[in-house]
Amino acid sequence: MKRYLVIWALDALDQLALIWIAGPDRDAITQAQDHIDAILTNDPRGLGEETSEGLWKLIVAPLVALYEIDDAGGIVRVTGVGRIT
């Protein structure tokens, strides 16, 4: 099975930091981010949903991550993250 390198764009990291700071459930946010990384490392298409050409979405409550997959380079780039309300 191919493994991917997961890279978070700076904007996505900033969004994640703001969610974490504002969130009363910081442990849940941290666990969701760890789970997102694990899923995207192993199978970025398996639980994700393609929202438009080349842009994917993965929901791991309380977070939703937007990402792109570069199969040739073996990289998944998280471009955005939000909080599910």
N, C-alpha and C positions, 0 to 999 in steps of 0.2 A: 504494500500500500504506500502510495506517495504521501510524504509529509510536506507541509507548506510552512514557510516562514511567515509569521504574522507581524505586520508592521502597522503601528497606529500613527496616522498623520497627526501633526502637531495640533491642528484644529480639533480633531477627535479627542486627543488627550486633554485639551483645554475644556471641552464640553464635559468629559468624564469627571474632571476635577471639580467643575462647578456643580455637577449633579451630586457628587460625593459630599462636598461641603454643605450643600443645602439639605441633603437627605437626612432624615432621622434614623434611617436604616442603613448605616454605612457598611455594616458587615454584609448585608444582602447585596449591596452594590458591588463590593469587592469580590464576593463569591460569584456573582453574575459575570463580572469582567473576566475572572479566571476561567469560568466555564466557556465563555465566548472564545477565549484564546484556545482552549483545548479543542473545541469543536472545529474551529477554523484551521487549526494545525492539521487535523486528521481528515476532515471531510467537509470542506466549505460549501459543497452543494447539497449534502445529505439532509440537513435540517433547515437550510436557508431557502429563501424564496426570491427568484429573480423578479425585480420590480420594473426594470427597464433593461434595455440592451447593455449588458456589462455591469449593472448595478444590482447588488444582492442585499437582502435584508434578513437578519437573524434576530429572533426575539428570545431573550433569556431574562425573564422577569427579575427585577423591575426595569431592565434595559432593553433597548432595541439598537442594534448596530447595523450600519450601512457599510458595504465593503465591495471591493473589486477583486477579481481573481486573475492572476497572471500565471497560467499553466506552464508556459514555456520557462519562466523564471522561477516557478515554484514559490510564488509570493502571494499572500493575501494582504491587501492594504485596507485597513479600516479607515473610512473617510469621514464618518460621523457617528455619533451616538446620542441617544435620547432616553428620556425616562418615560416609561409606560405609566399612564395615570389610571 
